[in-house]
Amino acid sequence: MSLSSPSVLVVEDDDDLGRFVVDIAKDHGYQATHVADAMSGLGLLPSGGFDLLITDIRMPGMDGIELIARAKEHDPSLAIIAITAFGSVETGMRALRVGASDYLSKPFRSDELSSRMRRALERRARDIEHARLQRQVAEVLRRGKS
């Protein structure tokens, strides 16, 4: 996570919904960037320092499922929330299988999204801390064997 506040990348081809999600993120003190397609989002990931990706599933060109998979290759600790108007259990399971942290069907309430953003970011922070502690324990054990 960034030192000042978490950074959120919103990939949503519906500009009004993209701005709505960005506004919710900013209302909670997060930095937020919106792009309208998966390729643009993928291009920002290497240099953006994002903590959370919120992506639509069904978009022209590369879909959200492929974006999630490629984003996880880039940053396995990235928290991801998949959103779609074409919600089904199967679609949600596909998103979760490729690396999404959560899944949300449109339309959704702002409080529902903000709660899920908070949970995803908290989970990411715990996972990062857990990995750091595991590295420390491994280092202590390695030194002990020397």
Backbone as JSON, one array per atom type, in Angstrom:
{
  "sequence": "MSLSSPSVLVVEDDDDLGRFVVDIAKDHGYQATHVADAMSGLGLLPSGGFDLLITDIRMPGMDGIELIARAKEHDPSLAIIAITAFGSVETGMRALRVGASDYLSKPFRSDELSSRMRRALERRARDIEHARLQRQVAEVLRRGKS",
  "N": [[0.84, -1.17, 0.0], [0.39, 2.27, -0.58], [2.18, 4.93, 1.08], [0.71, 7.2, 1.84], [-2.15, 6.96, 1.19], [-4.37, 4.28, 0.25], [-4.3, 3.18, -3.16], [-6.44, 3.07, -5.91], [-7.38, 1.43, -8.85], [-9.7, 1.81, -11.33], [-11.36, 0.03, -13.73], [-13.55, 0.4, -16.11], [-15.91, 0.39, -18.62], [-18.2, 1.92, -18.83], [-18.54, 5.19, -18.51], [-19.95, 6.85, -16.66], [-20.49, 5.09, -14.51], [-17.86, 4.41, -13.89], [-16.86, 6.9, -12.98], [-18.53, 7.18, -10.75], [-17.66, 5.05, -9.1], [-15.01, 5.88, -8.68], [-15.53, 8.27, -7.3], [-16.67, 7.23, -4.93], [-14.46, 5.86, -3.9], [-12.67, 8.01, -3.51], [-14.12, 9.48, -1.64], [-13.66, 7.97, 0.58], [-11.08, 8.46, 1.17], [-9.21, 7.32, -0.51], [-6.82, 7.21, -3.18], [-7.68, 7.45, -6.57], [-8.01, 6.18, -9.88], [-9.46, 6.21, -13.08], [-9.97, 4.22, -15.93], [-11.12, 3.36, -19.23], [-10.89, 0.9, -20.5], [-9.58, -2.48, -20.59], [-6.95, -2.86, -21.61], [-5.77, -0.33, -21.29], [-5.84, -0.19, -18.51], [-4.17, -2.36, -17.86], [-1.8, -1.38, -18.86], [-1.23, 0.63, -17.02], [-0.71, -0.69, -14.63], [2.05, -1.66, -14.1], [3.5, 0.65, -13.33], [1.89, 2.07, -11.65], [1.52, 1.55, -8.88], [-0.71, 0.43, -7.56], [-3.11, -0.6, -5.1], [-5.57, -1.75, -5.13], [-7.65, -3.15, -7.56], [-10.5, -2.48, -9.36], [-12.65, -3.91, -11.48], [-14.72, -4.09, -14.36], [-16.36, -6.94, -15.74], [-17.39, -7.64, -18.3], [-16.34, -6.2, -21.12], [-15.52, -4.32, -24.09], [-13.04, -5.67, -26.3], [-10.26, -6.84, -24.5], [-11.47, -8.8, -21.87], [-12.67, -8.53, -18.43], [-11.98, -10.82, -16.97], [-9.64, -11.84, -18.18], [-8.05, -9.59, -17.73], [-7.91, -9.62, -14.9], [-6.48, -12.03, -14.47], [-4.03, -11.41, -15.74], [-3.27, -9.16, -14.3], [-2.83, -10.29, -11.77], [-0.6, -11.85, -12.36], [1.25, -9.85, -12.67], [1.21, -8.58, -10.12], [0.89, -10.44, -7.49], [-0.2, -9.86, -4.97], [-2.13, -7.97, -5.33], [-5.24, -6.58, -4.57], [-8.46, -7.38, -5.78], [-11.57, -6.48, -7.1], [-14.24, -7.71, -8.84], [-16.72, -6.54, -11.04], [-19.97, -6.65, -12.53], [-22.69, -6.34, -14.85], [-23.82, -8.52, -15.74], [-24.34, -10.59, -13.9], [-23.7, -13.74, -12.6], [-23.54, -16.86, -10.9], [-21.63, -18.51, -12.03], [-20.01, -16.71, -13.52], [-19.01, -15.12, -11.45], [-17.58, -17.08, -10.02], [-15.63, -17.74, -11.91], [-14.2, -15.33, -11.99], [-13.22, -15.25, -9.37], [-11.66, -17.58, -9.38], [-9.54, -16.89, -11.1], [-8.29, -14.96, -9.65], [-9.61, -12.77, -8.44], [-10.53, -10.95, -5.5], [-13.03, -10.5, -4.59], [-16.48, -10.25, -5.63], [-18.98, -8.45, -7.3], [-22.29, -7.68, -8.18], [-23.85, -5.57, -10.59], [-26.81, -3.61, -10.39], [-25.24, -1.86, -7.66], [-25.08, -0.78, -4.24], [-23.61, 2.22, -2.93], [-22.6, 2.02, -0.31], [-22.27, -0.7, -0.1], [-20.24, -1.23, -1.98], [-18.17, 0.35, -0.87], [-17.73, -0.94, 1.57], [-16.82, -3.42, 0.67], [-14.5, -2.63, -0.66], [-12.97, -1.71, 1.51], [-12.7, -4.11, 3.0], [-11.29, -5.71, 1.14], [-8.89, -4.28, 0.89], [-7.98, -4.4, 3.54], [-7.59, -7.16, 3.77], [-5.56, -7.47, 1.88], [-3.5, -6.0, 3.13], [-3.12, -7.58, 5.43], [-2.26, -9.98, 4.22], [0.14, -9.15, 3.03], [1.6, -8.44, 5.31], [1.7, -10.94, 6.59], [3.24, -12.4, 4.73], [5.62, -10.96, 4.98], [6.33, -11.53, 7.64], [6.67, -14.3, 7.43], [8.94, -14.36, 5.78], [10.79, -13.2, 7.53], [10.88, -15.13, 9.61], [11.85, -17.32, 8.15], [14.38, -16.32, 7.52], [15.53, -16.05, 10.08], [15.56, -18.75, 10.83], [17.26, -19.74, 8.85], [19.65, -18.42, 9.48], [20.08, -19.56, 11.96], [20.82, -22.13, 11.32], [23.28, -21.81, 10.28]],
  "CA": [[0.0, 0.0, 0.0], [1.16, 3.5, -0.58], [2.35, 5.48, 2.42], [-0.31, 8.18, 2.18], [-3.47, 6.33, 1.19], [-4.46, 3.24, -0.77], [-4.52, 3.61, -4.53], [-7.43, 2.21, -6.56], [-7.53, 1.54, -10.3], [-11.05, 1.42, -11.75], [-11.44, -0.26, -15.15], [-15.0, 0.32, -16.36], [-16.2, 1.03, -19.9], [-19.3, 2.87, -18.62], [-17.89, 6.35, -17.87], [-20.71, 7.3, -15.49], [-20.23, 4.16, -13.42], [-16.45, 4.57, -13.53], [-16.75, 8.1, -12.14], [-19.23, 6.88, -9.5], [-16.75, 4.23, -8.29], [-13.9, 6.76, -8.29], [-16.04, 9.18, -6.25], [-16.79, 6.46, -3.68], [-13.1, 5.62, -3.41], [-12.12, 9.28, -3.01], [-14.86, 9.83, -0.42], [-13.09, 7.19, 1.68], [-9.68, 8.83, 1.33], [-8.34, 6.58, -1.41], [-6.48, 7.79, -4.47], [-8.38, 6.62, -7.55], [-7.83, 6.45, -11.3], [-10.41, 5.48, -13.92], [-9.73, 4.04, -17.36], [-12.32, 2.79, -19.84], [-10.69, -0.42, -21.1], [-8.63, -3.35, -19.9], [-5.58, -2.63, -22.07], [-5.28, 0.87, -20.61], [-5.6, -0.57, -17.11], [-3.0, -3.22, -17.82], [-0.65, -0.51, -19.08], [-0.95, 1.43, -15.82], [-0.35, -1.51, -13.47], [3.47, -1.75, -13.72], [4.06, 1.87, -12.72], [0.87, 2.78, -10.89], [1.54, 1.31, -7.44], [-2.09, 0.26, -7.11], [-3.4, -1.56, -4.05], [-6.86, -2.37, -5.43], [-8.2, -3.05, -8.91], [-11.94, -2.74, -9.49], [-12.83, -4.03, -12.92], [-15.89, -4.68, -14.99], [-16.04, -8.21, -16.38], [-17.71, -7.62, -19.72], [-15.92, -4.96, -21.78], [-15.0, -4.56, -25.45], [-11.62, -6.03, -26.31], [-9.91, -7.74, -23.4], [-12.48, -8.76, -20.82], [-12.18, -8.4, -17.06], [-11.4, -12.08, -16.51], [-8.26, -11.84, -18.64], [-7.35, -8.52, -17.01], [-7.63, -10.09, -13.54], [-5.4, -13.02, -14.54], [-2.77, -10.73, -16.08], [-2.92, -8.28, -13.17], [-2.28, -11.14, -10.72], [0.75, -12.21, -12.78], [2.07, -8.67, -12.4], [1.27, -8.33, -8.67], [0.05, -11.44, -6.83], [-0.86, -9.35, -3.76], [-3.12, -6.96, -5.7], [-6.65, -6.87, -4.25], [-9.26, -7.18, -6.98], [-13.02, -6.65, -7.03], [-14.84, -7.82, -10.16], [-18.11, -6.09, -11.08], [-20.6, -6.88, -13.83], [-24.15, -6.28, -14.95], [-24.24, -9.84, -16.18], [-23.97, -11.41, -12.75], [-24.14, -15.12, -12.43], [-22.63, -17.57, -10.02], [-20.52, -19.0, -12.85], [-19.12, -15.58, -13.81], [-18.34, -14.79, -10.19], [-16.6, -18.13, -9.71], [-14.5, -17.58, -12.84], [-13.41, -14.18, -11.54], [-12.52, -15.65, -8.15], [-10.64, -18.58, -9.72], [-8.35, -16.29, -11.71], [-7.57, -14.09, -8.72], [-10.38, -11.69, -7.79], [-10.74, -11.08, -4.06], [-14.46, -10.38, -4.34], [-17.32, -10.14, -6.81], [-20.14, -7.61, -7.01], [-23.18, -7.53, -9.33], [-24.51, -4.28, -10.79], [-26.44, -2.38, -9.67], [-24.85, -2.04, -6.26], [-25.16, 0.44, -3.43], [-22.29, 2.78, -2.62], [-22.11, 1.48, 0.96], [-21.85, -2.08, -0.35], [-18.93, -1.16, -2.62], [-17.15, 0.87, 0.06], [-17.45, -2.01, 2.53], [-16.01, -4.44, -0.02], [-13.18, -2.04, -0.88], [-12.28, -1.72, 2.8], [-12.34, -5.5, 3.32], [-10.25, -6.17, 0.2], [-7.63, -3.62, 1.26], [-7.55, -4.97, 4.82], [-7.08, -8.51, 3.48], [-4.26, -7.29, 1.21], [-2.53, -5.59, 4.15], [-2.82, -8.78, 6.25], [-1.48, -10.91, 3.41], [1.49, -8.59, 2.89], [2.25, -8.57, 6.63], [1.94, -12.37, 6.79], [4.38, -12.76, 3.89], [6.81, -10.34, 5.58], [6.67, -12.31, 8.83], [7.2, -15.58, 6.97], [10.32, -14.13, 5.33], [11.61, -12.99, 8.73], [11.05, -16.43, 10.27], [12.75, -18.11, 7.31], [15.73, -15.74, 7.67], [16.01, -16.43, 11.42], [15.86, -20.18, 10.78], [18.44, -19.91, 8.0], [20.81, -17.98, 10.27], [20.26, -20.52, 13.05], [21.46, -23.33, 10.79], [24.63, -21.46, 9.83]],
  "C": [[0.88, 1.24, 0.0], [1.2, 4.07, 0.83], [1.22, 6.43, 2.8], [-1.7, 7.57, 2.25], [-3.49, 5.27, 0.1], [-4.81, 3.83, -2.13], [-5.39, 2.58, -5.26], [-7.43, 2.5, -8.06], [-8.9, 0.99, -10.66], [-11.03, 1.23, -13.27], [-12.9, -0.56, -15.46], [-15.3, 1.07, -17.64], [-17.38, 1.99, -19.85], [-18.72, 4.05, -17.83], [-18.62, 6.83, -16.62], [-20.46, 6.39, -14.29], [-18.78, 4.25, -12.96], [-16.24, 5.77, -12.63], [-17.41, 7.9, -10.78], [-18.32, 6.08, -8.57], [-15.57, 5.06, -7.81], [-14.34, 7.7, -7.17], [-16.18, 8.46, -4.91], [-15.42, 6.25, -3.07], [-12.52, 6.91, -2.8], [-12.82, 9.74, -1.74], [-14.31, 9.1, 0.8], [-11.58, 7.43, 1.83], [-8.71, 8.08, 0.45], [-7.99, 7.44, -2.61], [-7.14, 6.89, -5.51], [-8.17, 7.13, -8.96], [-8.82, 5.61, -12.07], [-9.9, 5.41, -15.35], [-10.9, 3.23, -17.92], [-12.13, 1.41, -20.47], [-9.55, -1.16, -20.42], [-7.19, -3.11, -20.33], [-4.98, -1.39, -21.43], [-4.97, 0.58, -19.16], [-4.35, -1.39, -16.97], [-1.73, -2.39, -18.01], [-0.27, 0.31, -17.87], [-0.42, 0.6, -14.66], [1.14, -1.52, -13.13], [4.01, -0.51, -13.0], [3.11, 2.56, -11.76], [0.9, 2.61, -9.39], [0.16, 1.12, -6.85], [-2.22, -0.83, -6.05], [-4.66, -2.36, -4.36], [-7.23, -2.1, -6.87], [-9.68, -3.37, -8.83], [-12.22, -2.76, -10.97], [-14.17, -4.63, -13.29], [-15.45, -6.0, -15.61], [-16.24, -8.13, -17.89], [-17.41, -6.24, -20.3], [-15.49, -5.3, -23.2], [-13.5, -4.87, -25.38], [-11.34, -7.05, -25.22], [-10.97, -7.64, -22.32], [-11.84, -8.71, -19.43], [-11.54, -9.65, -16.52], [-9.93, -12.15, -16.92], [-7.45, -10.76, -17.93], [-6.98, -8.98, -15.6], [-6.45, -11.07, -13.55], [-4.06, -12.34, -14.81], [-2.32, -9.8, -14.97], [-2.29, -9.09, -12.04], [-0.88, -11.64, -11.06], [1.71, -11.07, -12.45], [2.28, -8.46, -10.9], [0.34, -9.31, -7.95], [-0.69, -10.93, -5.59], [-1.94, -8.32, -4.06], [-4.52, -7.42, -5.3], [-7.48, -6.52, -5.47], [-10.73, -7.43, -6.68], [-13.55, -6.64, -8.46], [-16.29, -7.35, -10.07], [-18.68, -6.35, -12.47], [-22.11, -6.74, -13.74], [-24.7, -7.64, -15.32], [-23.86, -10.85, -15.11], [-24.56, -12.8, -12.81], [-23.13, -15.78, -11.51], [-21.41, -18.04, -10.81], [-19.52, -17.89, -13.15], [-18.33, -15.19, -12.57], [-17.28, -15.8, -9.83], [-15.4, -18.04, -10.64], [-13.6, -16.44, -12.39], [-12.6, -14.55, -10.29], [-11.41, -16.66, -8.45], [-9.38, -17.96, -10.31], [-7.69, -15.25, -10.82], [-8.34, -12.95, -8.09], [-10.54, -12.0, -6.31], [-12.23, -11.13, -3.74], [-15.17, -10.15, -5.67], [-18.58, -9.38, -6.45], [-20.98, -7.46, -8.28], [-23.76, -6.12, -9.37], [-26.01, -4.52, -10.82], [-26.08, -2.7, -8.23], [-24.95, -0.71, -5.55], [-23.75, 0.93, -3.11], [-21.74, 2.22, -1.32], [-21.64, 0.04, 0.81], [-20.46, -2.1, -1.0], [-17.87, -0.68, -1.64], [-16.77, -0.17, 1.1], [-16.55, -3.07, 1.9], [-14.61, -3.92, -0.32], [-12.36, -2.11, 0.4], [-11.81, -3.13, 3.14], [-11.22, -6.01, 2.42], [-8.9, -5.56, 0.55], [-7.1, -4.13, 2.59], [-6.95, -6.35, 4.61], [-5.71, -8.42, 2.81], [-3.19, -6.93, 2.23], [-2.14, -6.77, 5.04], [-1.95, -9.76, 5.48], [-0.04, -10.44, 3.24], [2.26, -8.73, 4.2], [2.59, -10.03, 6.91], [3.15, -12.82, 5.99], [5.68, -12.19, 4.46], [7.27, -11.14, 6.79], [7.23, -13.68, 8.45], [8.64, -15.45, 6.5], [11.25, -13.94, 6.51], [11.89, -14.31, 9.45], [12.02, -17.29, 9.47], [14.19, -17.62, 7.45], [16.32, -16.13, 9.02], [16.39, -17.91, 11.43], [17.11, -20.46, 9.95], [19.7, -19.53, 8.76], [21.12, -18.98, 11.38], [20.98, -21.78, 12.59], [22.9, -23.06, 10.37], [25.65, -21.63, 10.91]]
}
